[in-house]
Structure formats: C-alpha cells, structure tokens
Amino acid sequence: MPTSCQTAPSLLETLLDSAARNAERPALVQGSAVVSYADAFDAARSVAATISGRLPTNGSRFVGLVGARSVSTYQQLLGILLAGRGYLPLEPEQPAARLVALLDRAEVLCVLAESGSLALVAEICRLSTRPLTVVVTDLPTDSLTTVDRSGRHLLFGGELLSPPNDYVQPRVASSDPVYMLFTSGSTGVPKAVVINDGNVRALLAALSGVIRLGPEDVTAQLFKLSFDPSALNVLMSLSAGASLVVPSPELGVMDEARLIPRHGVTVWSAVPSRSTLMRRMRQLKPEAYPGLRYVIQGGEALTSDLAVAWSLAAPNARVLNQYGPTETTVCVVQYMWDPGASVEECDEGRVPIGHPLAGVVPAIVDDALNEVPTGAVGELLVSGPQVCDGYWQDRQRTDQAFVTVAGRSGTFYRTGDLVRQATQGGPLHFIGRADHQVKVLGRRIELGEVEAIARHALQIQEAAAVGWPETEGGYDGIELFVVAPAGRRAAGGREELSSLLPPEAVPRHVHYVDGLPLTANGKYDRKALRRMLDDSAG
C-alpha cells in the first residue's frame, strides 16, 4: 500500500475529527427529523461502549446490523465502527434462516436492531445455535422477555446502553474490517467479502480529486446497506461533514426524487435503472435540479441517453459513471460525462466505464491470463490498495479469483467482466459478463447459486436460471426452468425458494419442462431459453 495510506489517519479518526469540527451541523436527516453530528456521535459512542463492554476483545471482528430505513440504524453503524469492529448488514426482507447462516459464517456474537424488527430478531434467536448478544436500541427493559425466552441469548434495550462518556477510542489498523458483504456464489454458498480500513481510505483518497464534498453538501442515501455503494455514500458524506438524507420508510421509489428540492440534495447516487424510472415519470426535465453538484451512476450499464438527460436536468452537476465489484471497494474505474465529447466515446449507446482511479492497476487478459492488445476484448483484472485480501475463510475460491499476471507485480482480482480499450490511454468499455452472473436492478446475481439452491430445495436434477426481460442496465428479474417428473409439476416451487434466496434472486416463475436446450458443447443454452420467454411474451 502506498506510504500516504499508511500514514493517513484511520477511517475512525477521520470520522471523529469530522464530528468534532461539525458538531452543530446536521449529520443525519429523515423527514422533519434532523440529528446533529454531536448527537449522532454521542449515540454512536453509547453503542460502541456497549459493544466493547459486552463482547470479549478477542471475540468476533463483526457485528450484525439489521438495516432498517432509519436514522437510528446509521447511528448504530457508526457505533460499530467506533468500537473498532466491522458491520455486517442484514436486510429485514431476507429470510431469517439465511440471515442466521450469514451470521454463523461471519462468527458474529452481537446483533444490533430496532423494535420494528422484533419479529425477525426473535426468529433469528430461535434459529441460531450460536449464543448472541442482541441490542434493541429503542426497546424498554421490561419488554425484553417478548424477544427471547430460550435463555441462550442475552438481549437488552436502550435503557441498558452504556453512556457515551464510557467510550474508549480503540486503535484501528489498516487491516481492521469496516464491513463484510456477501456476494452470490455459484455453488449455492455466498462469498464473504471483507473490506478493511486501508481499502476504504484508498477509495476516499482516490475519489477526493474529483468528488470534493464539504459541510454544505447533502447526500441522499437510497441504497440498502447490503449494496456496497451505500458504504461510499455514508462514509464519504460523514467524513466530509456533509448531511446524509435517509428516505422515510413510507417514501416510495417514485417519490424519492422529491428529496432533492425538499432537502437541498447536492449529491445524487443511484443505479441507472432508477434513473430510467425517473425519466419515465418525467422527473428528468431540463433544469429540474440546478442545485445538484454530482450525479453518480453505477451498478449497471449507463446508456448515453440517460447521461444526456441527467446533464440537462442537472446542468451544474458532474455526471459520473462508476464501476467496481464489491471485492474492489465500490469503485475502481470512473468516467466523467462531457456533454460536448462523450457521445462520440460511447459504444453502441453505452457510456464507457472510464479510467482507473489513482492507485488502481488494471489488466485486460485472455482465458490464459495473458494481456490482450489494445482494442481486443478481454477479462478485466484489478490490483491495488482497494482490492480486498480474498474471501473470508475460503481459500479455494480466493485462489480462483485472486491471481497473478505474468510480468506484473501484485495480486489481481478477476472481475469476470469483459472490457475493451479502443485506443491506448482511452476509456474502458464494458462488453458483458465472462460467466453467468447477471445484474437485477443493480444487484449481482450468480445464476449458478439460484440453480444450486433450486436443485436441492426442489429435489430435481436439472435447473437453468436466466435473467429476463432485458433492461437498459441488466435484467428485470430471474426466470427458472427445471426438469421434473410430471407428477411434481403442480407443486410450484417458488414458495420454497423465497425462503432461501434474497428477494431479487427469487425466480418470478418456475417453468417445468421436459428437457433443457443445450449448446454445441453441452452447456445449457440460456439464449434459447430467453427466446422461449420472448416468444411467449410476444
């Protein structure tokens, strides 16, 4: 890692310094509720002191966080970081059994939640074989028995939280975790990605030359915490003394654009499919958002017409297209839209993903990991201080994905994305996936995981999943084809899968067929399956 990253303050020190310099300024905003930096960090210190006082110093490095849409959730997130631990976001919409499996994989001993998630917390406690300390921050002490009666778990509410003046700031090393996220795995077992302090600091330093935020800025946080762009939104905003706007739970996707004028949002970050919806709802009219300074798009392919629409709707903003797998800390390649020149740089109507950030080392290689000449299509590999150390406690998959390249130093992560650099020094263009991973509403889904879980849950031998229908940035959903005896075809199957997969990976329909079409080399012909769906829809 570069010397500048070694000597720079830790993320924890940066956050605490920001809080001290901006004590009376708004840190978190939701509806009419405004929480100052002083109050937000006092709450976070209280959570941190509670975690540190209740868990052994040599215990788990991670704390589970039930990620509800609330100001309290972000105070809890800060509390986990202030305790020197990494946060593991748990989406309330996911099945409790899956969340317990994630907690077990991460060896989590403590979970933070709110009273609105009591039913989920109770189910997690019932299913978990590992004793858990569960902190329900807004739950009165006399209500604790309603959560757990097993005696195996320690639960306590807000009245038992340690006071903020009990907080002792820990020493944080570059290798200490900031967060853990699980990405889809082809074997049916999700891959655990740990992003550490050094990775995050490298990202913030690399972006600081382009995205310059200060206390007057306001960032809208539209992402779920399990989607890694949320980490950039939260940490970049609070490190700079800016305000983070959290949409109210009742605010629908179609209404989120109202946050921009209502709260004076200056930084708008979303997946392109959300921008497509905004355009469909006539929310991207010219000059609609003159106060925006940055429009950040990522997670899916960005089309040139969407970039043009944003440049007209937010004439004073920089429109940025960001690219980066979870394993490389949110963003490693970035493109800044230039209304006068960028249309010519687009490839088949898609905006380039751009140029590597400072410190990021790319390599475009063939199947044998040999670098391809300029202009040729190859798989993008990435090295540098933003790349994580590998998959948590999974040496086999780490060795498959983190490799060396002949003639290059360092370890490179295999993104599985095909790219092309048309000219020497020109921007990178995204071409497609090298494997069968697809994007559904900005979230990466490994089709092999869906198939593996379906084969086990439905007790069938053959299953093929496809993304369908195609959208501007990926696919709208997942469709599953299975081969099963005629007597089992009335059993459905979607209900079984909904308790085992995250919501965006649950197939919309399970299609029972006599056989699956194959390609010439004996693989499932997913293109033929999509044609079948197109024909049936037509």
C-alpha positions as CSV (number, residue, x, y, z in Angstrom):
1,M,0.0,0.0,0.0
2,P,1.3,3.5,-0.8
3,T,3.0,5.4,2.0
4,S,0.3,8.0,2.0
5,C,-2.3,5.4,3.0
6,Q,0.0,4.1,5.8
7,T,0.5,7.5,7.4
8,A,-3.0,8.9,6.8
9,P,-5.5,8.9,9.7
10,S,-7.7,5.9,10.1
11,L,-11.3,6.0,8.9
12,L,-12.3,6.1,12.6
13,E,-10.0,9.1,13.3
14,T,-11.4,10.8,10.2
15,L,-15.0,10.3,11.3
16,L,-14.3,11.5,14.8
17,D,-12.4,14.6,13.5
18,S,-15.3,15.4,11.2
19,A,-17.8,15.1,14.1
20,A,-15.7,17.4,16.3
21,R,-15.4,20.1,13.5
22,N,-19.1,20.0,12.6
23,A,-20.7,19.3,16.0
24,E,-23.7,21.5,15.5
25,R,-24.2,20.8,11.8
26,P,-26.8,18.2,10.6
27,A,-25.3,14.8,10.2
28,L,-28.5,12.7,9.6
29,V,-31.8,13.8,8.2
30,Q,-35.1,11.9,7.8
31,G,-38.3,13.8,7.1
32,S,-38.5,16.6,9.6
33,A,-36.0,14.9,12.0
34,V,-32.5,16.4,12.0
35,V,-29.7,14.9,14.1
36,S,-26.6,16.9,14.6
37,Y,-23.1,15.5,14.4
38,A,-22.8,15.9,18.2
39,D,-25.9,14.0,18.9
40,A,-25.4,11.3,16.2
41,F,-21.8,10.6,17.5
42,D,-22.9,10.6,21.2
43,A,-25.4,7.9,20.3
44,A,-22.7,6.1,18.3
45,R,-20.3,6.3,21.3
46,S,-23.0,4.8,23.5
47,V,-23.5,1.9,21.2
48,A,-19.7,1.5,20.8
49,A,-19.2,1.4,24.6
50,T,-22.0,-1.1,25.0
51,I,-20.5,-3.4,22.3
52,S,-17.0,-3.1,23.8
53,G,-18.2,-3.7,27.3
54,R,-20.3,-6.8,26.5
55,L,-18.1,-8.6,24.0
56,P,-14.6,-10.1,24.6
57,T,-11.7,-8.2,23.0
58,N,-10.7,-11.3,21.2
59,G,-14.2,-12.1,20.0
60,S,-15.8,-11.7,16.6
61,R,-14.5,-8.8,14.4
62,F,-18.0,-8.2,13.1
63,V,-21.3,-7.0,14.4
64,G,-24.6,-7.8,12.7
65,L,-26.8,-4.8,11.8
66,V,-30.5,-5.2,10.9
67,G,-30.5,-2.4,8.2
68,A,-33.9,-0.7,8.6
69,R,-34.5,2.7,6.9
70,S,-34.0,4.9,10.0
71,V,-31.6,7.4,11.5
72,S,-31.0,5.0,14.4
73,T,-29.6,2.4,12.0
74,Y,-26.9,4.8,10.8
75,Q,-26.1,5.7,14.4
76,Q,-25.7,2.0,15.1
77,L,-23.5,1.6,12.1
78,L,-21.3,4.4,13.3
79,G,-21.3,2.8,16.8
80,I,-19.9,-0.4,15.3
81,L,-17.1,1.4,13.6
82,L,-16.3,3.4,16.7
83,A,-16.0,0.1,18.6
84,G,-13.3,-0.9,16.1
85,R,-15.5,-3.6,14.5
86,G,-16.8,-4.2,11.1
87,Y,-20.6,-4.2,10.3
88,L,-22.4,-7.0,8.6
89,P,-25.7,-5.6,7.2
90,L,-28.8,-7.9,7.5
91,E,-31.7,-7.0,5.2
92,P,-35.0,-7.3,7.1
93,E,-36.7,-8.6,3.9
94,Q,-34.4,-11.6,3.7
95,P,-35.5,-15.0,5.3
96,A,-34.3,-15.4,8.9
97,A,-32.7,-18.7,8.1
98,R,-30.5,-17.1,5.5
99,L,-29.5,-14.3,7.9
100,V,-28.6,-16.8,10.6
101,A,-26.4,-18.6,8.0
102,L,-24.6,-15.3,7.3
103,L,-24.2,-14.6,11.0
104,D,-22.7,-18.1,11.5
105,R,-20.3,-17.7,8.6
106,A,-19.1,-14.3,10.0
107,E,-18.9,-15.8,13.5
108,V,-21.0,-12.9,14.8
109,L,-21.6,-12.6,18.5
110,C,-23.6,-9.4,18.6
111,V,-26.6,-8.1,16.5
112,L,-28.0,-4.5,16.6
113,A,-31.6,-3.9,15.7
114,E,-34.7,-1.7,16.4
115,S,-38.0,-2.6,17.9
116,G,-39.6,-2.6,14.5
117,S,-37.6,-5.7,13.7
118,L,-38.6,-7.6,16.8
119,A,-40.3,-10.5,15.0
120,L,-37.2,-11.0,12.8
121,V,-34.9,-10.8,15.8
122,A,-37.0,-13.3,17.7
123,E,-36.8,-15.7,14.7
124,I,-33.0,-15.2,14.4
125,C,-32.7,-16.1,18.1
126,R,-34.9,-19.2,17.7
127,L,-32.8,-20.5,14.8
128,S,-29.3,-19.6,15.9
129,T,-27.2,-22.2,17.6
130,R,-24.6,-19.6,18.5
131,P,-25.3,-17.5,21.6
132,L,-26.0,-13.9,20.6
133,T,-25.9,-10.6,22.3
134,V,-28.8,-8.7,20.7
135,V,-29.0,-4.9,21.3
136,V,-32.5,-3.5,20.5
137,T,-31.7,0.2,21.0
138,D,-35.2,1.5,21.4
139,L,-36.7,-1.3,23.4
140,P,-37.7,-0.8,27.1
141,T,-36.1,-3.1,29.5
142,D,-39.4,-4.7,30.7
143,S,-40.1,-5.7,27.1
144,L,-37.1,-7.9,26.7
145,T,-38.9,-11.2,27.5
146,T,-41.1,-10.7,24.4
147,V,-38.0,-11.2,22.3
148,D,-36.4,-14.3,23.6
149,R,-37.3,-16.9,26.1
150,S,-34.7,-19.5,25.3
151,G,-32.1,-18.3,27.9
152,R,-29.4,-18.9,25.3
153,H,-29.3,-15.3,24.1
154,L,-28.5,-12.0,26.0
155,L,-30.9,-9.3,24.9
156,F,-31.1,-5.8,26.2
157,G,-32.7,-2.5,25.2
158,G,-31.9,1.2,25.2
159,E,-32.3,1.7,28.9
160,L,-29.3,-0.6,29.4
161,L,-27.0,1.0,26.9
162,S,-23.7,2.4,28.3
163,P,-23.4,6.2,28.5
164,P,-21.3,7.9,25.8
165,N,-18.7,9.0,28.3
166,D,-17.8,5.4,28.9
167,Y,-16.4,5.2,25.3
168,V,-12.7,4.5,24.9
169,Q,-11.4,5.0,21.4
170,P,-9.7,1.9,20.1
171,R,-6.6,1.8,17.9
172,V,-7.5,0.8,14.4
173,A,-5.0,-0.8,12.0
174,S,-5.2,-0.7,8.2
175,S,-6.1,-4.4,8.1
176,D,-9.1,-4.0,10.5
177,P,-12.5,-4.5,8.9
178,V,-15.0,-1.8,8.1
179,Y,-17.7,-4.0,6.6
180,M,-18.5,-7.5,5.4
181,L,-20.8,-8.2,2.4
182,F,-21.9,-11.4,0.9
183,T,-21.9,-11.8,-2.9
184,S,-23.7,-14.5,-4.8
185,G,-21.7,-17.8,-5.2
186,S,-22.0,-20.4,-8.0
187,T,-22.0,-23.3,-5.5
188,G,-25.0,-22.0,-3.6
189,V,-22.8,-20.8,-0.8
190,P,-22.4,-16.9,-0.8
191,K,-18.9,-15.5,-0.8
192,A,-17.9,-13.3,2.1
193,V,-16.1,-10.1,1.2
194,V,-14.3,-8.1,4.0
195,I,-13.4,-4.5,3.2
196,N,-10.8,-3.1,5.6
197,D,-9.8,0.3,6.8
198,G,-7.0,0.6,4.2
199,N,-9.3,-0.3,1.3
200,V,-11.8,2.4,2.3
201,R,-9.1,5.0,2.9
202,A,-7.6,4.3,-0.6
203,L,-11.1,4.7,-2.2
204,L,-11.8,8.0,-0.4
205,A,-8.3,9.4,-1.3
206,A,-8.6,8.3,-4.9
207,L,-12.1,10.0,-5.3
208,S,-11.2,13.2,-3.4
209,G,-9.7,14.8,-6.5
210,V,-13.0,14.5,-8.4
211,I,-15.7,14.4,-5.7
212,R,-15.0,17.2,-3.3
213,L,-17.6,17.4,-0.5
214,G,-17.9,19.7,2.4
215,P,-20.2,20.7,5.2
216,E,-22.6,22.4,2.8
217,D,-23.3,19.3,0.8
218,V,-26.3,17.0,1.2
219,T,-26.2,13.3,0.1
220,A,-29.2,11.2,-0.5
221,Q,-28.8,7.6,0.8
222,L,-31.0,5.4,-1.5
223,F,-29.2,2.1,-1.3
224,K,-29.7,-0.8,1.0
225,L,-26.8,-1.3,3.4
226,S,-26.1,-4.7,1.8
227,F,-25.4,-3.0,-1.5
228,D,-21.8,-1.6,-1.4
229,P,-22.4,1.8,-2.9
230,S,-24.2,2.6,0.4
231,A,-20.8,2.4,2.1
232,L,-19.4,5.1,-0.2
233,N,-22.4,7.3,0.3
234,V,-22.3,7.0,4.1
235,L,-18.6,7.2,4.7
236,M,-17.8,9.8,2.1
237,S,-20.6,12.1,3.4
238,L,-19.9,11.8,7.1
239,S,-16.1,12.1,6.7
240,A,-16.6,15.4,4.9
241,G,-19.1,16.9,7.4
242,A,-21.9,16.7,4.9
243,S,-25.5,15.8,5.7
244,L,-26.9,12.3,4.9
245,V,-30.6,12.2,4.0
246,V,-32.3,8.9,4.8
247,P,-35.6,8.4,3.0
248,S,-38.6,7.8,5.2
249,P,-39.8,4.2,5.2
250,E,-43.1,5.1,3.6
251,L,-41.5,7.0,0.7
252,G,-41.8,5.0,-2.5
253,V,-39.2,4.8,-5.2
254,M,-41.3,7.0,-7.5
255,D,-41.3,9.7,-4.8
256,E,-37.6,9.7,-3.9
257,A,-36.8,12.5,-6.4
258,R,-38.7,14.8,-4.2
259,L,-35.8,14.6,-1.7
260,I,-33.7,16.7,-4.0
261,P,-35.6,20.0,-3.7
262,R,-37.0,19.2,-0.3
263,H,-33.6,18.8,1.4
264,G,-31.4,20.7,-1.0
265,V,-29.6,17.5,-2.0
266,T,-26.3,18.1,-3.8
267,V,-25.1,14.5,-4.4
268,W,-27.5,12.0,-6.0
269,S,-26.2,8.5,-6.3
270,A,-28.3,5.7,-7.8
271,V,-28.3,2.7,-10.2
272,P,-29.3,3.6,-13.8
273,S,-32.5,1.6,-13.6
274,R,-33.7,4.1,-11.0
275,S,-32.8,6.9,-13.4
276,T,-34.8,5.1,-16.1
277,L,-37.8,5.2,-13.9
278,M,-37.3,8.8,-13.1
279,R,-37.2,9.6,-16.8
280,R,-40.4,7.5,-17.3
281,M,-42.1,9.5,-14.6
282,R,-41.0,12.8,-16.3
283,Q,-38.7,13.6,-13.4
284,L,-35.7,14.4,-15.6
285,K,-36.9,17.5,-17.2
286,P,-34.3,20.1,-18.3
287,E,-33.1,22.4,-15.4
288,A,-35.1,20.3,-12.9
289,Y,-32.3,20.1,-10.4
290,P,-29.9,23.1,-10.6
291,G,-28.7,22.5,-7.1
292,L,-27.1,19.1,-7.7
293,R,-23.3,19.1,-7.8
294,Y,-22.8,15.4,-8.5
295,V,-24.9,12.8,-10.2
296,I,-23.3,9.4,-9.6
297,Q,-24.5,6.3,-11.6
298,G,-23.2,2.8,-11.1
299,G,-24.1,-0.9,-10.6
300,E,-25.4,-1.3,-14.1
301,A,-24.5,-0.2,-17.6
302,L,-25.3,3.5,-18.2
303,T,-26.8,4.5,-21.5
304,S,-25.8,7.6,-23.3
305,D,-29.4,8.9,-23.5
306,L,-29.7,8.7,-19.7
307,A,-26.4,10.6,-19.3
308,V,-27.6,13.3,-21.6
309,A,-30.9,13.5,-19.7
310,W,-29.1,14.0,-16.4
311,S,-26.7,16.6,-17.9
312,L,-29.7,18.6,-18.9
313,A,-31.7,18.0,-15.7
314,A,-28.7,18.9,-13.5
315,P,-26.8,21.5,-15.6
316,N,-24.5,22.4,-12.7
317,A,-23.6,18.8,-11.8
318,R,-20.8,16.5,-12.8
319,V,-22.3,13.2,-14.1
320,L,-20.1,10.3,-13.1
321,N,-20.4,6.7,-14.3
322,Q,-18.7,4.4,-11.7
323,Y,-17.6,0.8,-12.0
324,G,-16.3,-1.6,-9.3
325,P,-17.1,-5.1,-8.0
326,T,-17.7,-5.5,-4.2
327,E,-14.2,-7.1,-3.9
328,T,-12.6,-3.9,-5.1
329,T,-14.3,-1.5,-2.7
330,V,-17.2,0.1,-4.6
331,C,-15.4,1.9,-7.4
332,V,-12.1,1.4,-9.2
333,V,-13.0,2.8,-12.7
334,Q,-14.8,6.1,-13.3
335,Y,-15.9,8.2,-16.2
336,M,-16.9,11.8,-16.2
337,W,-19.6,12.7,-18.8
338,D,-18.6,15.6,-21.1
339,P,-21.7,16.9,-23.0
340,G,-19.5,18.1,-25.8
341,A,-17.4,15.0,-26.4
342,S,-18.7,11.9,-24.6
343,V,-21.4,10.9,-27.1
344,E,-18.6,10.1,-29.6
345,E,-16.9,7.9,-27.0
346,C,-19.9,5.8,-26.3
347,D,-20.1,2.2,-27.6
348,E,-23.5,1.1,-29.0
349,G,-25.2,3.7,-26.9
350,R,-23.4,2.7,-23.6
351,V,-21.3,5.1,-21.7
352,P,-17.7,4.0,-21.1
353,I,-16.9,2.8,-17.5
354,G,-13.9,5.1,-17.8
355,H,-10.3,5.3,-16.4
356,P,-8.8,3.6,-13.3
357,L,-8.7,5.6,-10.1
358,A,-5.4,6.6,-8.7
359,G,-3.6,3.6,-7.3
360,V,-5.7,1.1,-9.3
361,V,-3.8,-1.2,-11.7
362,P,-5.9,-2.8,-14.4
363,A,-5.0,-5.7,-16.7
364,I,-7.1,-6.9,-19.7
365,V,-6.4,-10.6,-20.3
366,D,-7.5,-13.7,-22.3
367,D,-8.5,-17.0,-20.8
368,A,-4.9,-17.9,-20.1
369,L,-4.4,-14.6,-18.2
370,N,-2.2,-13.2,-20.9
371,E,-2.7,-9.5,-21.6
372,V,-4.5,-8.8,-24.8
373,P,-3.5,-6.0,-27.3
374,T,-5.2,-2.6,-27.3
375,G,-8.6,-2.8,-29.0
376,A,-9.2,-6.5,-28.1
377,V,-11.9,-7.8,-25.7
378,G,-10.7,-9.5,-22.6
379,E,-11.5,-10.0,-18.9
380,L,-10.7,-7.1,-16.6
381,L,-8.4,-7.8,-13.7
382,V,-7.7,-5.2,-11.0
383,S,-4.9,-4.8,-8.5
384,G,-4.1,-2.0,-6.0
385,P,-4.9,-0.9,-2.4
386,Q,-8.6,-1.0,-2.9
387,V,-8.7,-4.8,-3.6
388,C,-9.7,-6.9,-0.6
389,D,-7.5,-9.7,0.7
390,G,-9.7,-12.5,-0.6
391,Y,-12.8,-14.3,0.5
392,W,-13.4,-14.7,4.2
393,Q,-12.2,-18.2,5.3
394,D,-12.5,-19.6,1.8
395,R,-9.0,-20.4,0.4
396,Q,-10.3,-22.3,-2.6
397,R,-12.4,-19.5,-4.1
398,T,-9.8,-16.9,-3.1
399,D,-7.2,-18.8,-5.1
400,Q,-9.5,-18.9,-8.1
401,A,-10.4,-15.2,-8.1
402,F,-7.2,-13.6,-6.9
403,V,-4.4,-14.4,-9.2
404,T,-1.0,-13.2,-10.6
405,V,-0.4,-11.9,-14.1
406,A,2.9,-12.6,-16.0
407,G,5.1,-9.6,-16.0
408,R,3.1,-7.7,-13.3
409,S,3.6,-7.4,-9.6
410,G,0.9,-7.8,-7.0
411,T,-2.3,-9.8,-6.8
412,F,-5.1,-9.2,-9.3
413,Y,-8.8,-9.8,-8.8
414,R,-10.6,-11.4,-11.6
415,T,-13.8,-9.3,-12.1
416,G,-15.4,-11.7,-14.6
417,D,-16.3,-8.7,-16.7
418,L,-15.3,-8.4,-20.4
419,V,-14.0,-5.0,-21.4
420,R,-12.3,-3.3,-24.3
421,Q,-9.9,-0.3,-24.5
422,A,-10.4,1.0,-28.0
423,T,-7.3,3.2,-28.0
424,Q,-4.1,3.4,-25.9
425,G,-4.9,5.6,-22.9
426,G,-8.6,5.7,-23.9
427,P,-11.5,4.8,-21.6
428,L,-12.5,1.2,-20.8
429,H,-15.8,0.0,-22.3
430,F,-17.9,-2.7,-20.6
431,I,-18.8,-5.5,-23.0
432,G,-20.5,-8.2,-20.9
433,R,-20.0,-10.9,-18.3
434,A,-17.5,-13.7,-18.8
435,D,-19.6,-16.1,-16.7
436,H,-23.2,-16.4,-15.9
437,Q,-23.6,-13.6,-13.4
438,V,-26.3,-11.1,-14.1
439,K,-27.4,-7.8,-12.8
440,V,-31.0,-7.5,-11.5
441,L,-31.9,-3.9,-10.5
442,G,-28.2,-3.2,-9.9
443,R,-27.6,-6.3,-7.7
444,R,-25.3,-9.0,-8.8
445,I,-26.9,-12.5,-9.0
446,E,-25.0,-15.6,-9.7
447,L,-27.3,-17.8,-11.8
448,G,-25.4,-20.9,-10.6
449,E,-26.4,-20.1,-7.0
450,V,-30.1,-19.9,-7.9
451,E,-29.8,-23.2,-9.8
452,A,-27.8,-25.0,-7.0
453,I,-30.4,-24.0,-4.3
454,A,-33.3,-24.9,-6.6
455,R,-31.8,-28.4,-7.3
456,H,-31.5,-29.1,-3.5
457,A,-34.8,-27.5,-2.4
458,L,-36.9,-28.9,-5.2
459,Q,-35.1,-32.2,-5.3
460,I,-34.5,-32.1,-9.0
461,Q,-31.5,-32.9,-11.2
462,E,-31.7,-30.2,-13.8
463,A,-32.3,-26.4,-13.4
464,A,-31.3,-23.4,-15.5
465,A,-31.8,-19.8,-14.5
466,V,-31.8,-16.8,-16.8
467,G,-32.2,-13.1,-16.4
468,W,-35.4,-11.8,-18.2
469,P,-36.6,-9.5,-19.5
470,E,-33.6,-7.4,-20.5
471,T,-33.4,-3.8,-19.4
472,E,-31.1,-1.0,-20.2
473,G,-28.8,-2.0,-17.3
474,G,-29.3,-5.7,-16.9
475,Y,-32.5,-7.7,-16.3
476,D,-35.8,-7.1,-14.6
477,G,-35.9,-10.4,-12.8
478,I,-35.0,-14.1,-12.8
479,E,-36.8,-17.0,-14.5
480,L,-36.1,-20.6,-13.6
481,F,-36.5,-23.7,-15.9
482,V,-36.5,-27.1,-14.2
483,V,-36.8,-30.7,-15.4
484,A,-39.1,-32.7,-13.2
485,P,-41.5,-35.7,-13.4
486,A,-45.0,-34.7,-14.5
487,G,-46.4,-35.6,-11.1
488,R,-44.3,-32.9,-9.4
489,R,-45.1,-30.1,-11.7
490,A,-48.1,-28.9,-9.8
491,A,-46.0,-28.3,-6.7
492,G,-44.9,-24.9,-7.8
493,G,-41.5,-24.3,-6.2
494,R,-41.3,-20.6,-5.9
495,E,-42.5,-20.6,-2.3
496,E,-39.7,-22.9,-1.2
497,L,-37.1,-20.7,-2.9
498,S,-38.4,-17.5,-1.5
499,S,-37.3,-18.6,2.0
500,L,-33.7,-19.5,0.8
501,L,-32.8,-16.7,-1.6
502,P,-32.6,-12.9,-1.3
503,P,-35.7,-11.2,-2.8
504,E,-34.1,-10.1,-6.0
505,A,-32.8,-13.6,-6.7
506,V,-36.2,-15.4,-6.2
507,P,-37.4,-16.5,-9.6
508,R,-40.6,-14.8,-10.8
509,H,-41.8,-18.1,-12.3
510,V,-40.7,-21.7,-12.2
511,H,-41.2,-23.3,-15.6
512,Y,-41.4,-27.1,-15.7
513,V,-40.1,-28.6,-19.0
514,D,-39.3,-32.0,-20.4
515,G,-35.8,-31.1,-21.2
516,L,-33.4,-28.1,-21.4
517,P,-31.9,-26.9,-24.6
518,L,-28.1,-27.4,-24.9
519,T,-25.4,-25.6,-26.8
520,A,-23.0,-27.4,-29.1
521,N,-20.5,-28.0,-26.3
522,G,-23.2,-29.4,-24.0
523,K,-23.9,-26.4,-21.8
524,Y,-27.4,-25.1,-21.1
525,D,-28.5,-22.8,-23.9
526,R,-29.6,-19.7,-22.0
527,K,-30.1,-17.7,-25.1
528,A,-32.6,-20.3,-26.3
529,L,-34.4,-20.1,-23.0
530,R,-34.7,-16.3,-23.3
531,R,-36.0,-16.7,-26.8
532,M,-38.7,-19.0,-25.5
533,L,-39.7,-16.3,-22.9
534,D,-39.6,-13.6,-25.6
535,D,-41.8,-15.8,-27.9
536,S,-44.3,-16.5,-25.1
537,A,-44.5,-12.8,-24.2
538,G,-45.0,-11.8,-27.8
